[in-house]
């Protein structure tokens, strides 16, 4: 069996695109992904892979080959001696075509 190459096209407006790509994740592990044409972004919990792909392709003018996502549960921490919980969040690892780059140190 083969997967459909042209999945249902997602139509989102520019405001939603800017909401989807919240900020780049700049950690040691995410910078190692840049060796494999990957860029990591923090995205909302309700963002889908097709929406993330369209947003990155439109905002940064690049071609995306794959989008992998991971939902991370917030840690239980203490704030001023009282237990609290950090917010849950979602990360998207976006793989770009070879030769394509995104400079995450500059704004959109």
Backbone as a printed PyTorch tensor [residue, N CA C, xyz], in Angstrom:
tensor([[[ 0.8340, -1.1810,  0.0000],
         [ 0.0000,  0.0000,  0.0000],
         [ 0.8790,  1.2440,  0.0000]],

        [[ 0.4260,  2.2540, -0.6720],
         [ 1.1580,  3.5140, -0.6900],
         [ 0.3050,  4.5960, -0.0650]],

        [[ 0.9860,  5.5120,  0.5800],
         [ 0.2690,  6.6470,  1.1620],
         [ 0.0100,  7.6850,  0.0930]],

        [[-1.0490,  8.4100,  0.2520],
         [-1.3590,  9.4840, -0.6880],
         [-0.2940, 10.5670, -0.5650]],

        [[ 0.2790, 10.9570, -1.6800],
         [ 1.3360, 11.9580, -1.6380],
         [ 0.7760, 13.3520, -1.4010]],

        [[-0.3860, 13.6110, -1.9270],
         [-0.9970, 14.9190, -1.7300],
         [-2.1270, 14.7910, -0.7260]],

        [[-1.8120, 14.9650,  0.5260],
         [-2.8420, 14.9210,  1.5620],
         [-3.7090, 16.1680,  1.4320]],

        [[-4.7760, 16.1750,  2.1510],
         [-5.6900, 17.3140,  2.1290],
         [-4.9230, 18.5920,  2.4780]],

        [[-4.9880, 19.5680,  1.5980],
         [-4.2800, 20.8270,  1.8180],
         [-4.9460, 21.6010,  2.9440]],

        [[-4.1380, 22.1380,  3.8250],
         [-4.6260, 22.9010,  4.9600],
         [-4.5830, 24.3790,  4.6000]],

        [[-5.6800, 25.0680,  4.8430],
         [-5.7590, 26.5090,  4.5960],
         [-5.8200, 27.2160,  5.9400]],

        [[-4.7840, 27.9810,  6.2640],
         [-4.7800, 28.7620,  7.5030],
         [-4.3350, 30.1760,  7.1840]],

        [[-4.8030, 31.1280,  7.9710],
         [-4.4390, 32.5160,  7.7270],
         [-3.1060, 32.8400,  8.4130]],

        [[-2.5570, 33.9870,  8.0760],
         [-1.2270, 34.3790,  8.5580],
         [-1.1980, 34.5280, 10.0780]],

        [[-2.2820, 34.9960, 10.6780],
         [-2.3260, 35.1420, 12.1370],
         [-2.1900, 33.7860, 12.8110]],

        [[-2.8540, 32.7600, 12.2650],
         [-2.7340, 31.4080, 12.8330],
         [-1.3130, 30.8680, 12.6350]],

        [[-0.7000, 31.1680, 11.4840],
         [ 0.6820, 30.7290, 11.2360],
         [ 1.6300, 31.3100, 12.2750]],

        [[ 1.4620, 32.5940, 12.5550],
         [ 2.3240, 33.2440, 13.5430],
         [ 2.0510, 32.7070, 14.9400]],

        [[ 0.8160, 32.2520, 15.1890],
         [ 0.4900, 31.6570, 16.4840],
         [ 1.0770, 30.2510, 16.6020]],

        [[ 1.1260, 29.5220, 15.4930],
         [ 1.6360, 28.1500, 15.5200],
         [ 3.1360, 28.1210, 15.8090]],

        [[ 3.9050, 28.9470, 15.1340],
         [ 5.3550, 28.9690, 15.3450],
         [ 5.6280, 29.9560, 16.4760]],

        [[ 5.6460, 29.4450, 17.7140],
         [ 5.8070, 30.3260, 18.8700],
         [ 7.2330, 30.8070, 19.0280]],

        [[ 8.1760, 29.8560, 19.0520],
         [ 9.5930, 30.2310, 19.1780],
         [10.4470, 29.0190, 18.8540]],

        [[11.6820, 29.2550, 18.4370],
         [12.5790, 28.1230, 18.2060],
         [13.0910, 27.5680, 19.5290]],

        [[13.3760, 26.2900, 19.5420],
         [13.9730, 25.6560, 20.7130],
         [15.4780, 25.6300, 20.4690]],

        [[16.2140, 26.3140, 21.3210],
         [17.6610, 26.3880, 21.1470],
         [18.3070, 25.6840, 22.3330]],

        [[18.5450, 24.3950, 22.1540],
         [19.2180, 23.5900, 23.1570],
         [20.3470, 22.8390, 22.4540]],

        [[21.1660, 22.1760, 23.2370],
         [22.2630, 21.4150, 22.6480],
         [21.7320, 20.3220, 21.7260]],

        [[20.6850, 19.6480, 22.1560],
         [20.1260, 18.5650, 21.3570],
         [19.4790, 19.0840, 20.0650]],

        [[18.7690, 20.2010, 20.1460],
         [18.1170, 20.7180, 18.9430],
         [19.1350, 21.2740, 17.9500]],

        [[20.2500, 21.8130, 18.4370],
         [21.2700, 22.3010, 17.5040],
         [21.9950, 21.1410, 16.8220]],

        [[22.0570, 19.9700, 17.4820],
         [22.6110, 18.7970, 16.8050],
         [21.6990, 18.3540, 15.6740]],

        [[20.4220, 18.6290, 15.7760],
         [19.4940, 18.3070, 14.6940],
         [19.7490, 19.1210, 13.4460]],

        [[20.3740, 20.2840, 13.5860],
         [20.6640, 21.1260, 12.4180],
         [21.6670, 20.4580, 11.4840]],

        [[22.4400, 19.4930, 11.9780],
         [23.3490, 18.7360, 11.1120],
         [22.5690, 17.8730, 10.1310]],

        [[21.3180, 17.5650, 10.4670],
         [20.4620, 16.7340,  9.6290],
         [19.3150, 17.5380,  9.0300]],

        [[19.5210, 18.8320,  8.8340],
         [18.5180, 19.7450,  8.2660],
         [17.2400, 19.7730,  9.0860]],

        [[17.3600, 19.7430, 10.4100],
         [16.1920, 19.8180, 11.2710],
         [16.2140, 21.1080, 12.0780]],

        [[15.0200, 21.6640, 12.2710],
         [14.8280, 22.8400, 13.1140],
         [13.7070, 22.5030, 14.0850]],

        [[13.8680, 22.8860, 15.3530],
         [12.8730, 22.5720, 16.3650],
         [12.1550, 23.8440, 16.8010]],

        [[10.8330, 23.7710, 16.8680],
         [10.0120, 24.9020, 17.2840],
         [ 9.0900, 24.4830, 18.4210]],

        [[ 8.7280, 25.4220, 19.2630],
         [ 7.6850, 25.2110, 20.2640],
         [ 6.3730, 25.6380, 19.6180]],

        [[ 5.3610, 24.7780, 19.7080],
         [ 4.0820, 25.0220, 19.0430],
         [ 2.9480, 24.8070, 20.0330]],

        [[ 1.7350, 25.2870, 19.7370],
         [ 0.6000, 25.0520, 20.6380],
         [ 0.2140, 23.5740, 20.6780]],

        [[-0.4470, 23.1840, 21.7490],
         [-0.8660, 21.7950, 21.9100],
         [-1.8580, 21.3560, 20.8390]],

        [[-2.6470, 22.2980, 20.3030],
         [-3.6680, 21.9270, 19.3160],
         [-3.1900, 22.0090, 17.8720]],

        [[-1.9080, 22.3100, 17.6460],
         [-1.3790, 22.4130, 16.2800],
         [-1.1780, 21.0230, 15.6930]],

        [[-1.6070, 20.8410, 14.4480],
         [-1.4440, 19.5540, 13.7760],
         [-0.2120, 19.6070, 12.8700]],

        [[ 0.2580, 18.4300, 12.4680],
         [ 1.4370, 18.3570, 11.6050],
         [ 1.2350, 19.0790, 10.2680]],

        [[ 0.0840, 18.9080,  9.5870],
         [-0.1060, 19.6470,  8.3290],
         [-0.1060, 21.1640,  8.5350]],

        [[-0.6920, 21.6430,  9.6460],
         [-0.6810, 23.0820,  9.9280],
         [ 0.7390, 23.5760, 10.1570]],

        [[ 1.5260, 22.8110, 10.8950],
         [ 2.9180, 23.2070, 11.1760],
         [ 3.7100, 23.2660,  9.8780]],

        [[ 3.5050, 22.2830,  9.0100],
         [ 4.2220, 22.2520,  7.7340],
         [ 3.8970, 23.4760,  6.8820]],

        [[ 2.6160, 23.8040,  6.7660],
         [ 2.2050, 24.9590,  5.9640],
         [ 2.7610, 26.2480,  6.5670]],

        [[ 2.7230, 26.3730,  7.8860],
         [ 3.2090, 27.5850,  8.5440],
         [ 4.7060, 27.7820,  8.3210]],

        [[ 5.4960, 26.7240,  8.4710],
         [ 6.9460, 26.8460,  8.2910],
         [ 7.2750, 27.1450,  6.8310]],

        [[ 6.6240, 26.4450,  5.9090],
         [ 6.8970, 26.6820,  4.4870],
         [ 6.5420, 28.1030,  4.0690]],

        [[ 5.4430, 28.6270,  4.5750],
         [ 5.0020, 29.9660,  4.1860],
         [ 5.8300, 31.0630,  4.8530]],

        [[ 6.0470, 30.9510,  6.1620],
         [ 6.7380, 32.0130,  6.8870],
         [ 8.2200, 32.0940,  6.5610]],

        [[ 8.8590, 30.9530,  6.3290],
         [10.3020, 30.9410,  6.1200],
         [10.7050, 30.6740,  4.6710]],

        [[ 9.7620, 30.4690,  3.7770],
         [10.0150, 30.2180,  2.3490],
         [10.9920, 29.0640,  2.1430]],

        [[10.6930, 27.9220,  2.7660],
         [11.5070, 26.7180,  2.6260],
         [10.5930, 25.5470,  2.2780]],

        [[11.1860, 24.4290,  1.9060],
         [10.4270, 23.2110,  1.5930],
         [10.6310, 22.2210,  2.7310]],

        [[ 9.5250, 21.7610,  3.3240],
         [ 9.5540, 20.8470,  4.4540],
         [ 9.3210, 19.4230,  3.9500]],

        [[10.1630, 18.4790,  4.4010],
         [ 9.9820, 17.0840,  4.0070],
         [ 9.2410, 16.2850,  5.0710]],

        [[ 9.4310, 16.6320,  6.3680],
         [ 8.7740, 15.8690,  7.4300],
         [ 8.5800, 16.7490,  8.6560]],

        [[ 7.5460, 16.4210,  9.4270],
         [ 7.2820, 17.0870, 10.7040],
         [ 7.0510, 16.0030, 11.7510]],

        [[ 7.8460, 16.0300, 12.8050],
         [ 7.6610, 15.1220, 13.9350],
         [ 7.2990, 15.9700, 15.1440]],

        [[ 6.3440, 15.4990, 15.9390],
         [ 5.9280, 16.2630, 17.1100],
         [ 6.0300, 15.4080, 18.3640]],

        [[ 6.1740, 16.0910, 19.4980],
         [ 6.1930, 15.4220, 20.7920],
         [ 5.4840, 16.3270, 21.7910]],

        [[ 4.5680, 15.7180, 22.5740],
         [ 3.8680, 16.4340, 23.6390],
         [ 4.5980, 16.1660, 24.9420]],

        [[ 4.9610, 17.2220, 25.6510],
         [ 5.6910, 17.0920, 26.9000],
         [ 4.8300, 17.5780, 28.0520]],

        [[ 4.7050, 16.7490, 29.0650],
         [ 3.9300, 17.1110, 30.2450],
         [ 4.7620, 18.0360, 31.1230]],

        [[ 4.1010, 19.0130, 31.7290],
         [ 4.7870, 19.9570, 32.6000],
         [ 5.2660, 19.2910, 33.8810]],

        [[ 6.4170, 19.7260, 34.3480],
         [ 6.9850, 19.1710, 35.5750],
         [ 6.2490, 19.6890, 36.8020]],

        [[ 6.2250, 18.8730, 37.8370],
         [ 5.7360, 19.3240, 39.1310],
         [ 6.9310, 19.9380, 39.8550]],

        [[ 6.8250, 21.2150, 40.1770],
         [ 7.9160, 21.9480, 40.8230],
         [ 7.3710, 22.6740, 42.0440]],

        [[ 8.2720, 23.1960, 42.8400],
         [ 7.8700, 23.9960, 43.9950],
         [ 8.1090, 25.4650, 43.6760]],

        [[ 7.1060, 26.2940, 43.9710],
         [ 7.1880, 27.7330, 43.7820],
         [ 6.9660, 28.3930, 45.1280]],

        [[ 8.0050, 29.0060, 45.6610],
         [ 7.9610, 29.6490, 46.9850],
         [ 7.4780, 28.6750, 48.0540]],

        [[ 7.9570, 27.4410, 47.9690],
         [ 7.6260, 26.4400, 48.9610],
         [ 6.3300, 25.6960, 48.7240]],

        [[ 5.5470, 26.1290, 47.7590],
         [ 4.2640, 25.4770, 47.4890],
         [ 4.3730, 24.6570, 46.2050]],

        [[ 3.7280, 23.4840, 46.1700],
         [ 3.7890, 22.6840, 44.9400],
         [ 2.9880, 23.3460, 43.8140]],

        [[ 3.5420, 23.2810, 42.6310],
         [ 2.8710, 23.8210, 41.4550],
         [ 3.2430, 22.9780, 40.2480]],

        [[ 2.6510, 23.2890, 39.1180],
         [ 2.9330, 22.5280, 37.9120],
         [ 3.1750, 23.4650, 36.7460]],

        [[ 4.2470, 23.1790, 36.0010],
         [ 4.5100, 23.9300, 34.7780],
         [ 3.5050, 23.5070, 33.7100]],

        [[ 3.3110, 24.3520, 32.7200],
         [ 2.3580, 24.0630, 31.6480],
         [ 2.8800, 22.9630, 30.7330]],

        [[ 1.9530, 22.1620, 30.1910],
         [ 2.3120, 21.1940, 29.1590],
         [ 2.6480, 21.9750, 27.8880]],

        [[ 3.4960, 21.3840, 27.0310],
         [ 3.8090, 22.0420, 25.7660],
         [ 4.1150, 20.9970, 24.7090]],

        [[ 4.2280, 21.4720, 23.4730],
         [ 4.4580, 20.6020, 22.3350],
         [ 5.6270, 21.1450, 21.5380]],

        [[ 6.5070, 20.2350, 21.0850],
         [ 7.6230, 20.6100, 20.2340],
         [ 7.4380, 19.9790, 18.8660]],

        [[ 7.8690, 20.6930, 17.8320],
         [ 7.8170, 20.1650, 16.4730],
         [ 9.2190, 20.1770, 15.8920]],

        [[ 9.7020, 18.9970, 15.4850],
         [10.9860, 18.8780, 14.8140],
         [10.6970, 18.8430, 13.3160]],

        [[11.1020, 19.8940, 12.6190],
         [10.7950, 20.0530, 11.2060],
         [12.0400, 19.7200, 10.3980]],

        [[11.9220, 18.7570,  9.4770],
         [13.0290, 18.3840,  8.6100],
         [12.8700, 19.1090,  7.2820]],

        [[13.9290, 19.7980,  6.8720],
         [13.9160, 20.5630,  5.6290],
         [14.5950, 19.7770,  4.5200]],

        [[14.2770, 20.1440,  3.2700],
         [14.9710, 19.5370,  2.1350],
         [16.4370, 19.9280,  2.1850]],

        [[17.2860, 19.1180,  1.5680],
         [18.7110, 19.4220,  1.5800],
         [18.9680, 20.7360,  0.8440]],

        [[19.8400, 21.5350,  1.4010],
         [20.1420, 22.8460,  0.8430],
         [19.3020, 23.9640,  1.4330]],

        [[18.2340, 23.6390,  2.1280],
         [17.3570, 24.6410,  2.7460],
         [17.8190, 24.9020,  4.1790]],

        [[17.7660, 26.1430,  4.6240],
         [18.1250, 26.4700,  6.0040],
         [17.1840, 27.5260,  6.5430]],

        [[17.0760, 27.5380,  7.8740],
         [16.3320, 28.5820,  8.5810],
         [17.2770, 29.1350,  9.6330]],

        [[17.4570, 30.4480,  9.6360],
         [18.2900, 31.0920, 10.6590],
         [17.3930, 31.4330, 11.8350]],

        [[17.4810, 30.6440, 12.9100],
         [16.5850, 30.8260, 14.0500],
         [17.0180, 31.9790, 14.9510]],

        [[18.1790, 32.5620, 14.7110],
         [18.6430, 33.6520, 15.5650],
         [18.0220, 34.9890, 15.1680]],

        [[17.3950, 35.0610, 13.9950],
         [16.7490, 36.2920, 13.5650],
         [15.2480, 36.1150, 13.5840]],

        [[14.5140, 37.2080, 13.5860],
         [13.0490, 37.1540, 13.6150],
         [12.4820, 36.8900, 12.2330]],

        [[11.1480, 36.7920, 12.2020],
         [10.4460, 36.5500, 10.9330],
         [10.3740, 37.8470, 10.1630]]])
